[in-house]
Amino acid sequence: MPTFIDRHGPGQAIPTAVRDQLVLEGLHQVIDAHGVKLIAHWLEDEVIYCVVEAADEEAVCRHHAQRGLPCDDLHVIDGVRVQQPMSDADRLALGGAIAKIWPKR
């Protein structure tokens, strides 16, 4: 199943209840009704990156819509298989994918 990543910046307020729900879903590796499994969150410079496994982009966007989150900056990340708990290698690979997709300016 493909791994996807998207980001939610400081201008995108995520309600506390939604953040708490996402943390629990990731911690317990919940697979939602759309077949999406939240793998990890990555917080850097006030930006939250969501890493999920899903069959396709449409499933991820439905997952986000159900939580009131935008789905407008979604990317497939090849070669990154993040597992819980995240290993140092996972963190390094995920950080590399983030830097490649969204280089700092």
Secondary structure as UniProt FT lines:
FT   STRAND          3..8
FT   TURN            10..11
FT   HELIX           16..27
FT   TURN            28..29
FT   TURN            33..34
FT   STRAND          37..44
FT   TURN            45..46
FT   STRAND          47..53
FT   HELIX           57..66
FT   TURN            67..68
FT   STRAND          75..76
FT   TURN            78..79
FT   HELIX           88..101
//
